[in-house]
Amino acid sequence: MRPREAAMIFNELELPILAQIVNRMREQKAAPVFGAMDPERVRALTSELARMRAARPAL
């Protein structure tokens, strides 16, 4: 799937589900999708990812 097509879908997904999907993606694959997404949505997603990663127990 092309980044622009994925961005259209990602813009509509619920934030917790989207964060789980993006968390499993490689940064090289996620970056072009972020670039095609709605900026406000990327901002919210970035905050959610940071919250998720902060909640993980340290190894």
VEXBA-920359 format. One record per residue (C-alpha): x, y, z; chain; residue in three letters; residue number from 1. Coordinates in pm, whole numbers. Last residue first. Example, Ala and Ser with C-alpha at 12.3 -4.5 7.8 and 13.67 -1.06 7.14 Angstrom:
REM residues 2
@c1=1367, c2=-106, c3=714, bati=A, zake=SER, dofi=2 .
@c1=1230, c2=-450, c3=780, bati=A, zake=ALA, dofi=1 .
//
This chain:
REM residues 59
@c1=1399, c2=-372, c3=3134, bati=A, zake=LEU, dofi=59 .
@c1=1196, c2=-62, c3=3218, bati=A, zake=ALA, dofi=58 .
@c1=820, c2=-115, c3=3245, bati=A, zake=PRO, dofi=57 .
@c1=620, c2=32, c3=2960, bati=A, zake=ARG, dofi=56 .
@c1=404, c2=332, c3=3052, bati=A, zake=ALA, dofi=55 .
@c1=650, c2=577, c3=2897, bati=A, zake=ALA, dofi=54 .
@c1=625, c2=393, c3=2564, bati=A, zake=ARG, dofi=53 .
@c1=246, c2=416, c3=2559, bati=A, zake=MET, dofi=52 .
@c1=245, c2=785, c3=2651, bati=A, zake=ARG, dofi=51 .
@c1=504, c2=864, c3=2384, bati=A, zake=ALA, dofi=50 .
@c1=298, c2=671, c3=2126, bati=A, zake=LEU, dofi=49 .
@c1=-18, c2=860, c3=2229, bati=A, zake=GLU, dofi=48 .
@c1=157, c2=1196, c3=2201, bati=A, zake=SER, dofi=47 .
@c1=290, c2=1107, c3=1856, bati=A, zake=THR, dofi=46 .
@c1=-57, c2=996, c3=1748, bati=A, zake=LEU, dofi=45 .
@c1=-213, c2=1325, c3=1860, bati=A, zake=ALA, dofi=44 .
@c1=48, c2=1526, c3=1667, bati=A, zake=ARG, dofi=43 .
@c1=9, c2=1298, c3=1364, bati=A, zake=VAL, dofi=42 .
@c1=-368, c2=1361, c3=1372, bati=A, zake=ARG, dofi=41 .
@c1=-315, c2=1736, c3=1388, bati=A, zake=GLU, dofi=40 .
@c1=-82, c2=1716, c3=1088, bati=A, zake=PRO, dofi=39 .
@c1=-335, c2=1522, c3=873, bati=A, zake=ASP, dofi=38 .
@c1=-142, c2=1231, c3=725, bati=A, zake=MET, dofi=37 .
@c1=82, c2=1227, c3=415, bati=A, zake=ALA, dofi=36 .
@c1=407, c2=1291, c3=602, bati=A, zake=GLY, dofi=35 .
@c1=310, c2=1041, c3=870, bati=A, zake=PHE, dofi=34 .
@c1=277, c2=777, c3=595, bati=A, zake=VAL, dofi=33 .
@c1=623, c2=863, c3=463, bati=A, zake=PRO, dofi=32 .
@c1=768, c2=824, c3=816, bati=A, zake=ALA, dofi=31 .
@c1=599, c2=493, c3=903, bati=A, zake=ALA, dofi=30 .
@c1=795, c2=271, c3=663, bati=A, zake=LYS, dofi=29 .
@c1=1141, c2=397, c3=760, bati=A, zake=GLN, dofi=28 .
@c1=1035, c2=404, c3=1126, bati=A, zake=GLU, dofi=27 .
@c1=962, c2=31, c3=1119, bati=A, zake=ARG, dofi=26 .
@c1=602, c2=-50, c3=1205, bati=A, zake=MET, dofi=25 .
@c1=498, c2=-222, c3=1529, bati=A, zake=ARG, dofi=24 .
@c1=429, c2=101, c3=1719, bati=A, zake=ASN, dofi=23 .
@c1=236, c2=225, c3=1415, bati=A, zake=VAL, dofi=22 .
@c1=-20, c2=-53, c3=1454, bati=A, zake=ILE, dofi=21 .
@c1=-56, c2=-11, c3=1831, bati=A, zake=GLN, dofi=20 .
@c1=-86, c2=366, c3=1796, bati=A, zake=ALA, dofi=19 .
@c1=-357, c2=327, c3=1530, bati=A, zake=LEU, dofi=18 .
@c1=-559, c2=104, c3=1761, bati=A, zake=ILE, dofi=17 .
@c1=-536, c2=352, c3=2049, bati=A, zake=PRO, dofi=16 .
@c1=-616, c2=646, c3=1814, bati=A, zake=LEU, dofi=15 .
@c1=-927, c2=506, c3=1648, bati=A, zake=GLU, dofi=14 .
@c1=-868, c2=475, c3=1274, bati=A, zake=LEU, dofi=13 .
@c1=-982, c2=746, c3=1028, bati=A, zake=GLU, dofi=12 .
@c1=-655, c2=931, c3=962, bati=A, zake=ASN, dofi=11 .
@c1=-477, c2=594, c3=941, bati=A, zake=PHE, dofi=10 .
@c1=-694, c2=493, c3=643, bati=A, zake=ILE, dofi=9 .
@c1=-616, c2=807, c3=443, bati=A, zake=MET, dofi=8 .
@c1=-252, c2=785, c3=550, bati=A, zake=ALA, dofi=7 .
@c1=-228, c2=427, c3=420, bati=A, zake=ALA, dofi=6 .
@c1=-341, c2=542, c3=76, bati=A, zake=GLU, dofi=5 .
@c1=-89, c2=829, c3=76, bati=A, zake=ARG, dofi=4 .
@c1=189, c2=598, c3=195, bati=A, zake=PRO, dofi=3 .
@c1=129, c2=344, c3=-85, bati=A, zake=ARG, dofi=2 .
@c1=0, c2=0, c3=0, bati=A, zake=MET, dofi=1 .
//
